[in-house]
C-alpha cells in the first residue's frame, strides 16, 4: 500500500467515525473537511493506481474504497454501474 493509499484509508476511517458520531450529543463533525481531504488525496493518486480503487473514489463509494484498501474487496456488493 502506498503512502497516499494509507492516507486515504485513514481519512476513510475518520469519515466512518465522524458519521457514526452524528447520532451522539457531541459537537457535529466537520464532514466537509474530510470530503475535501479525500478529494485532494484522490487527485494525487497515480493514474496507474488500481482501477477499482480509482473507480470507487471517483464515484464517492467510500465504503467500497475502505473495504478495498483493507483487503476486503470481496465483501463489496455489486453496484448499479457496469464496473461494480
Secondary structure, DSSP 8 states (H G I E B T S, - for coil): --HHHHHHHHHHHHHHHHHHGGGSSS----HHHHHHHHHHHHHHS-TTS-HHHHHHHHTT-HHHHHHHHTT-GGG----SSTT-
